[in-house]
Structures are given as C-alpha cells and as structure tokens.
Amino acid sequence: LCVRIATMRSHSQPLTLKLTEDLTVEEIEKIIDEDNEWSKVVPNEREATMRDLTPVAASGTLDIPVGRIRKLSMGPQYISAFTVGDQLLWGAAEPVRRMLKIATGTL
C-alpha cells in the first residue's frame, strides 16, 4: 500500500498483517470493531472511505478509523488495512490521561 496524506495533526498508515489463522474479512472487522472503544471499522466503500477514513474525520477525537480491510494475494492469512488518528491527542494527551487514571485509581 502506498498512501500520502499531507497533514499537520493526524497520522495515517497502511498495515500489512500476517494472521496465524485464516479469518474472513468480516471476522477481522468484528475483532477490530469490538477490541476497544476507539477503533471504528469503516466499510470498504468509496463514500464511507472518503467521509470517515480521513484526517478530518479523526481530528479532535480519540477515534481510530480502520478501513480498506482486505485479503492480499500473497496468501489467505495476509490482510491489509489503513488507519488514521489524531497524533496530537494520542501522542501527547492520551498517555497523560492514562497516567492520571492510574494515579487516581480509576483505571
């Protein structure tokens, strides 16, 4: 995957994953969507991708949109995906928030 998004606030990256078992795309989407409160699967549709899998959609939120999930021709256990997130919130604010929750005993 090759993607270039010029932005000052967000970070985006393509992922290539090798799974230990052959899962369907639907199973992978369910695992990602249910893993935590921040990951949000974006359907592999042009309109949804243009609307929800962008720096603008992620900016100012802790949401991590994950989309373009598909199997690769290298084998059934290989998948690719694309993510984007607000690097200012995750890179600076989120660790501080987690430390405060640990210090106050609310984590």
ZARO-466237 format. One record per atom (N, C-alpha, C): z, y, x; residue in three letters; residue number from 1; atom name; chain. Coordinates in Angstrom, 3 decimals. Layout:
BEGIN
        Z        Y        X res   n atom chain
        Z        Y        X ALA NUM   CA     A
...
# end
This chain:
BEGIN
        Z        Y        X res   n atom chain
    0.000   -1.176    0.843 LEU   1    N     A
    0.000    0.000    0.000 LEU   1   CA     A
    0.000    1.231    0.882 LEU   1    C     A
   -0.756    2.201    0.491 CYS   2    N     A
   -0.777    3.451    1.218 CYS   2   CA     A
   -0.705    4.588    0.209 CYS   2    C     A
    0.354    5.372    0.285 VAL   3    N     A
    0.551    6.462   -0.656 VAL   3   CA     A
    1.070    7.655    0.126 VAL   3    C     A
    0.555    8.816   -0.177 ARG   4    N     A
    1.036   10.045    0.459 ARG   4   CA     A
    1.391   11.028   -0.642 ARG   4    C     A
    2.665   11.390   -0.700 ILE   5    N     A
    3.104   12.362   -1.680 ILE   5   CA     A
    3.807   13.485   -0.923 ILE   5    C     A
    3.228   14.650   -0.977 ALA   6    N     A
    3.835   15.797   -0.300 ALA   6   CA     A
    4.940   16.364   -1.178 ALA   6    C     A
    6.164   16.338   -0.663 THR   7    N     A
    7.287   16.841   -1.439 THR   7   CA     A
    8.437   17.184   -0.506 THR   7    C     A
    9.258   18.110   -0.898 MET   8    N     A
   10.383   18.528   -0.076 MET   8   CA     A
   11.692   17.846   -0.486 MET   8    C     A
   11.812   17.423   -1.714 ARG   9    N     A
   13.087   16.965   -2.235 ARG   9   CA     A
   13.176   15.456   -2.432 ARG   9    C     A
   12.093   14.824   -2.733 SER  10    N     A
   12.116   13.403   -3.070 SER  10   CA     A
   11.590   12.550   -1.929 SER  10    C     A
   11.951   11.295   -2.001 HIS  11    N     A
   11.469   10.321   -1.027 HIS  11   CA     A
   10.828    9.186   -1.812 HIS  11    C     A
    9.664    8.776   -1.395 SER  12    N     A
    8.996    7.675   -2.077 SER  12   CA     A
    8.510    6.672   -1.038 SER  12    C     A
    8.434    5.420   -1.453 GLN  13    N     A
    8.000    4.397   -0.516 GLN  13   CA     A
    7.404    3.210   -1.248 GLN  13    C     A
    6.396    2.622   -0.639 PRO  14    N     A
    5.895    1.347   -1.160 PRO  14   CA     A
    6.714    0.218   -0.545 PRO  14    C     A
    6.876   -0.844   -1.275 LEU  15    N     A
    7.618   -2.004   -0.794 LEU  15   CA     A
    6.741   -3.242   -0.865 LEU  15    C     A
    6.867   -4.094    0.132 THR  16    N     A
    6.278   -5.421    0.089 THR  16   CA     A
    7.428   -6.392    0.264 THR  16    C     A
    7.627   -7.251   -0.714 LEU  17    N     A
    8.756   -8.176   -0.697 LEU  17   CA     A
    8.277   -9.616   -0.680 LEU  17    C     A
    8.978  -10.446    0.086 LYS  18    N     A
    8.720  -11.882    0.057 LYS  18   CA     A
    9.930  -12.527   -0.600 LYS  18    C     A
    9.710  -13.125   -1.753 LEU  19    N     A
   10.779  -13.766   -2.511 LEU  19   CA     A
   10.998  -15.199   -2.029 LEU  19    C     A
   12.176  -15.721   -2.276 THR  20    N     A
   12.450  -17.110   -1.899 THR  20   CA     A
   11.989  -18.093   -2.962 THR  20    C     A
   11.631  -17.567   -4.139 GLU  21    N     A
   11.073  -18.415   -5.190 GLU  21   CA     A
    9.976  -17.654   -5.928 GLU  21    C     A
    9.125  -18.394   -6.585 ASP  22    N     A
    8.004  -17.800   -7.311 ASP  22   CA     A
    8.470  -17.355   -8.695 ASP  22    C     A
    8.647  -16.052   -8.866 LEU  23    N     A
    9.045  -15.491  -10.160 LEU  23   CA     A
    7.866  -14.770  -10.790 LEU  23    C     A
    7.865  -14.682  -12.095 THR  24    N     A
    6.819  -13.910  -12.765 THR  24   CA     A
    7.133  -12.423  -12.596 THR  24    C     A
    6.124  -11.593  -12.798 VAL  25    N     A
    6.318  -10.140  -12.727 VAL  25   CA     A
    7.347   -9.708  -13.764 VAL  25    C     A
    7.308  -10.317  -14.931 GLU  26    N     A
    8.261   -9.975  -15.986 GLU  26   CA     A
    9.694  -10.289  -15.559 GLU  26    C     A
    9.913  -11.430  -14.894 GLU  27    N     A
   11.248  -11.778  -14.407 GLU  27   CA     A
   11.725  -10.781  -13.344 GLU  27    C     A
   10.820  -10.387  -12.470 ILE  28    N     A
   11.148   -9.418  -11.419 ILE  28   CA     A
   11.505   -8.071  -12.040 ILE  28    C     A
   10.726   -7.637  -13.014 GLU  29    N     A
   11.012   -6.370  -13.698 GLU  29   CA     A
   12.382   -6.407  -14.370 GLU  29    C     A
   12.721   -7.522  -14.982 LYS  30    N     A
   14.015   -7.651  -15.658 LYS  30   CA     A
   15.158   -7.579  -14.653 LYS  30    C     A
   15.017   -8.243  -13.529 ILE  31    N     A
   16.051   -8.223  -12.490 ILE  31   CA     A
   16.267   -6.799  -11.984 ILE  31    C     A
   15.178   -6.090  -11.701 ILE  32    N     A
   15.279   -4.714  -11.201 ILE  32   CA     A
   15.897   -3.802  -12.249 ILE  32    C     A
   15.438   -3.925  -13.473 ASP  33    N     A
   15.908   -3.045  -14.552 ASP  33   CA     A
   17.388   -3.254  -14.866 ASP  33    C     A
   17.860   -4.487  -14.729 GLU  34    N     A
   19.247   -4.789  -15.078 GLU  34   CA     A
   20.199   -4.753  -13.892 GLU  34    C     A
   19.687   -4.530  -12.682 ASP  35    N     A
   20.521   -4.608  -11.490 ASP  35   CA     A
   21.597   -3.537  -11.440 ASP  35    C     A
   21.233   -2.310  -11.753 ASN  36    N     A
   22.216   -1.229  -11.709 ASN  36   CA     A
   21.791   -0.125  -12.662 ASN  36    C     A
   22.658    0.847  -12.825 GLU  37    N     A
   22.385    1.903  -13.796 GLU  37   CA     A
   21.312    2.886  -13.342 GLU  37    C     A
   20.914    2.849  -12.067 TRP  38    N     A
   19.958    3.843  -11.565 TRP  38   CA     A
   18.518    3.361  -11.534 TRP  38    C     A
   18.299    2.071  -11.303 SER  39    N     A
   16.917    1.589  -11.213 SER  39   CA     A
   16.301    1.496  -12.603 SER  39    C     A
   15.114    2.037  -12.731 LYS  40    N     A
   14.386    2.056  -14.006 LYS  40   CA     A
   12.959    1.565  -13.752 LYS  40    C     A
   12.579    0.470  -14.389 VAL  41    N     A
   11.225   -0.053  -14.221 VAL  41   CA     A
   10.243    0.793  -15.028 VAL  41    C     A
    9.185    1.195  -14.367 VAL  42    N     A
    8.106    1.940  -15.014 VAL  42   CA     A
    6.982    0.940  -15.287 VAL  42    C     A
    6.532    0.820  -16.525 PRO  43    N     A
    5.441   -0.118  -16.831 PRO  43   CA     A
    4.207    0.174  -15.976 PRO  43    C     A
    3.498   -0.886  -15.631 ASN  44    N     A
    2.310   -0.742  -14.790 ASN  44   CA     A
    1.122   -0.272  -15.635 ASN  44    C     A
    1.264    0.925  -16.174 GLU  45    N     A
    0.220    1.557  -16.985 GLU  45   CA     A
   -0.011    2.956  -16.431 GLU  45    C     A
   -1.242    3.398  -16.425 ARG  46    N     A
   -1.588    4.678  -15.824 ARG  46   CA     A
   -0.754    5.840  -16.379 ARG  46    C     A
   -0.642    5.927  -17.691 GLU  47    N     A
    0.073    7.049  -18.310 GLU  47   CA     A
    1.552    7.037  -17.911 GLU  47    C     A
    2.174    5.867  -17.962 ALA  48    N     A
    3.590    5.756  -17.599 ALA  48   CA     A
    3.796    6.078  -16.119 ALA  48    C     A
    2.897    5.609  -15.271 THR  49    N     A
    2.988    5.885  -13.841 THR  49   CA     A
    2.868    7.379  -13.562 THR  49    C     A
    1.896    8.026  -14.167 MET  50    N     A
    1.694    9.459  -13.950 MET  50   CA     A
    2.865   10.294  -14.476 MET  50    C     A
    3.526    9.821  -15.498 ARG  51    N     A
    4.627   10.566  -16.107 ARG  51   CA     A
    5.971   10.261  -15.440 ARG  51    C     A
    6.231    8.980  -15.133 ASP  52    N     A
    7.582    8.560  -14.749 ASP  52   CA     A
    7.770    8.148  -13.292 ASP  52    C     A
    6.692    7.877  -12.576 LEU  53    N     A
    6.811    7.397  -11.192 LEU  53   CA     A
    6.387    8.509  -10.233 LEU  53    C     A
    7.034    9.656  -10.380 THR  54    N     A
    6.670   10.834   -9.591 THR  54   CA     A
    7.924   11.529   -9.077 THR  54    C     A
    7.791   12.324   -8.028 PRO  55    N     A
    8.931   13.114   -7.555 PRO  55   CA     A
    9.479   14.053   -8.629 PRO  55    C     A
    8.613   14.597   -9.456 VAL  56    N     A
    9.066   15.497  -10.520 VAL  56   CA     A
    9.979   14.756  -11.490 VAL  56    C     A
    9.623   13.530  -11.839 ALA  57    N     A
   10.438   12.750  -12.781 ALA  57   CA     A
   11.800   12.392  -12.193 ALA  57    C     A
   11.872   12.158  -10.884 ALA  58    N     A
   13.124   11.740  -10.252 ALA  58   CA     A
   13.971   12.916   -9.776 ALA  58    C     A
   13.368   14.046   -9.570 SER  59    N     A
   14.075   15.208   -9.020 SER  59   CA     A
   15.238   15.641   -9.909 SER  59    C     A
   16.392   15.810   -9.287 GLY  60    N     A
   17.567   16.256  -10.020 GLY  60   CA     A
   18.309   15.152  -10.746 GLY  60    C     A
   17.898   13.899  -10.564 THR  61    N     A
   18.573   12.772  -11.216 THR  61   CA     A
   18.916   11.716  -10.170 THR  61    C     A
   19.796   10.812  -10.520 LEU  62    N     A
   20.091    9.671   -9.655 LEU  62   CA     A
   19.202    8.475  -10.001 LEU  62    C     A
   18.309    8.639  -10.987 ASP  63    N     A
   17.398    7.559  -11.367 ASP  63   CA     A
   16.448    7.219  -10.224 ASP  63    C     A
   16.175    5.934  -10.071 ILE  64    N     A
   15.203    5.446   -9.097 ILE  64   CA     A
   14.118    4.710   -9.877 ILE  64    C     A
   13.025    5.414  -10.210 PRO  65    N     A
   11.921    4.728  -10.887 PRO  65   CA     A
   11.271    3.712   -9.936 PRO  65    C     A
   10.991    2.519  -10.447 VAL  66    N     A
   10.324    1.466   -9.684 VAL  66   CA     A
    9.126    1.030  -10.506 VAL  66    C     A
    7.946    1.111   -9.917 GLY  67    N     A
    6.748    0.756  -10.659 GLY  67   CA     A
    5.691    0.128   -9.777 GLY  67    C     A
    4.505   -0.048  -10.361 ARG  68    N     A
    3.381   -0.705   -9.690 ARG  68   CA     A
    3.784   -2.079   -9.165 ARG  68    C     A
    4.629   -2.761   -9.910 ILE  69    N     A
    5.097   -4.084   -9.512 ILE  69   CA     A
    3.993   -5.085   -9.802 ILE  69    C     A
    3.585   -5.794   -8.750 ARG  70    N     A
    2.507   -6.763   -8.933 ARG  70   CA     A
    2.568   -7.823   -7.846 ARG  70    C     A
    1.955   -8.960   -8.128 LYS  71    N     A
    1.841  -10.037   -7.143 LYS  71   CA     A
    0.745   -9.677   -6.148 LYS  71    C     A
    0.911  -10.110   -4.915 LEU  72    N     A
   -0.094   -9.883   -3.887 LEU  72   CA     A
   -0.907  -11.149   -3.641 LEU  72    C     A
   -2.093  -10.992   -3.131 SER  73    N     A
   -2.976  -12.138   -2.894 SER  73   CA     A
   -2.528  -12.986   -1.701 SER  73    C     A
   -1.509  -12.544   -0.959 MET  74    N     A
   -1.010  -13.301    0.201 MET  74   CA     A
   -0.304  -14.581   -0.225 MET  74    C     A
    0.110  -14.661   -1.476 GLY  75    N     A
    0.809  -15.843   -1.975 GLY  75   CA     A
    1.663  -15.476   -3.164 GLY  75    C     A
    2.063  -16.456   -3.968 PRO  76    N     A
    2.789  -16.176   -5.212 PRO  76   CA     A
    4.185  -15.592   -5.000 PRO  76    C     A
    4.760  -15.748   -3.806 GLN  77    N     A
    6.097  -15.226   -3.570 GLN  77   CA     A
    6.085  -13.786   -3.045 GLN  77    C     A
    4.897  -13.205   -2.842 TYR  78    N     A
    4.789  -11.833   -2.343 TYR  78   CA     A
    4.522  -10.863   -3.488 TYR  78    C     A
    5.327   -9.796   -3.523 ILE  79    N     A
    5.106   -8.768   -4.540 ILE  79   CA     A
    5.112   -7.401   -3.871 ILE  79    C     A
    4.508   -6.455   -4.541 SER  80    N     A
    4.573   -5.075   -4.070 SER  80   CA     A
    5.145   -4.227   -5.196 SER  80    C     A
    5.749   -3.117   -4.803 ALA  81    N     A
    6.323   -2.178   -5.754 ALA  81   CA     A
    6.323   -0.801   -5.103 ALA  81    C     A
    6.554    0.209   -5.903 PHE  82    N     A
    6.605    1.589   -5.422 PHE  82   CA     A
    7.822    2.250   -6.050 PHE  82    C     A
    8.586    2.974   -5.243 THR  83    N     A
    9.774    3.653   -5.745 THR  83   CA     A
    9.761    5.122   -5.343 THR  83    C     A
   10.515    5.902   -6.064 VAL  84    N     A
   10.696    7.315   -5.736 VAL  84   CA     A
   12.113    7.707   -6.138 VAL  84    C     A
   12.716    8.606   -5.366 GLY  85    N     A
   14.069    9.042   -5.688 GLY  85   CA     A
   14.355   10.414   -5.110 GLY  85    C     A
   15.361   11.062   -5.623 ASP  86    N     A
   15.764   12.384   -5.153 ASP  86   CA     A
   16.599   12.204   -3.891 ASP  86    C     A
   16.018   12.499   -2.742 GLN  87    N     A
   16.707   12.260   -1.482 GLN  87   CA     A
   17.868   13.220   -1.253 GLN  87    C     A
   17.856   14.382   -1.876 LEU  88    N     A
   18.989   15.288   -1.723 LEU  88   CA     A
   20.223   14.734   -2.419 LEU  88    C     A
   20.052   14.176   -3.613 LEU  89    N     A
   21.195   13.605   -4.323 LEU  89   CA     A
   21.654   12.299   -3.689 LEU  89    C     A
   20.705   11.395   -3.399 TRP  90    N     A
   21.085   10.112   -2.828 TRP  90   CA     A
   21.486   10.253   -1.365 TRP  90    C     A
   20.808   11.128   -0.643 GLY  91    N     A
   21.073   11.248    0.785 GLY  91   CA     A
   22.306   12.054    1.119 GLY  91    C     A
   22.687   12.992    0.282 ALA  92    N     A
   23.822   13.854    0.592 ALA  92   CA     A
   24.964   13.689   -0.405 ALA  92    C     A
   24.675   13.812   -1.672 ALA  93    N     A
   25.734   13.840   -2.681 ALA  93   CA     A
   26.275   12.464   -3.035 ALA  93    C     A
   25.444   11.459   -3.119 GLU  94    N     A
   25.900   10.153   -3.590 GLU  94   CA     A
   26.957    9.525   -2.682 GLU  94    C     A
   26.816    9.534   -1.360 PRO  95    N     A
   27.898    8.968   -0.538 PRO  95   CA     A
   29.227    9.702   -0.726 PRO  95    C     A
   29.187   11.004   -0.879 VAL  96    N     A
   30.414   11.762   -1.110 VAL  96   CA     A
   31.030   11.362   -2.452 VAL  96    C     A
   30.206   11.238   -3.483 ARG  97    N     A
   30.696   10.828   -4.801 ARG  97   CA     A
   31.361    9.457   -4.728 ARG  97    C     A
   30.732    8.527   -4.027 ARG  98    N     A
   31.308    7.179   -3.912 ARG  98   CA     A
   32.623    7.200   -3.141 ARG  98    C     A
   32.692    7.983   -2.051 MET  99    N     A
   33.949    8.080   -1.280 MET  99   CA     A
   35.071    8.651   -2.134 MET  99    C     A
   34.757    9.683   -2.938 LEU 100    N     A
   35.774   10.263   -3.810 LEU 100   CA     A
   36.261    9.273   -4.856 LEU 100    C     A
   35.341    8.464   -5.372 LYS 101    N     A
   35.737    7.446   -6.353 LYS 101   CA     A
   36.648    6.400   -5.698 LYS 101    C     A
   36.342    6.030   -4.470 ILE 102    N     A
   37.195    5.068   -3.752 ILE 102   CA     A
   38.559    5.697   -3.496 ILE 102    C     A
   38.570    6.949   -3.033 ALA 103    N     A
   39.829    7.627   -2.714 ALA 103   CA     A
   40.708    7.824   -3.951 ALA 103    C     A
   40.095    8.043   -5.102 THR 104    N     A
   40.882    8.246   -6.321 THR 104   CA     A
   41.154    6.949   -7.068 THR 104    C     A
   40.627    5.839   -6.547 GLY 105    N     A
   40.866    4.542   -7.178 GLY 105   CA     A
   40.070    4.299   -8.444 GLY 105    C     A
   38.983    5.025   -8.637 THR 106    N     A
   38.174    4.851   -9.845 THR 106   CA     A
   36.922    4.031   -9.592 THR 106    C     A
   36.776    3.457   -8.411 LEU 107    N     A
   35.601    2.626   -8.121 LEU 107   CA     A
   35.976    1.171   -8.157 LEU 107    C     A
# end
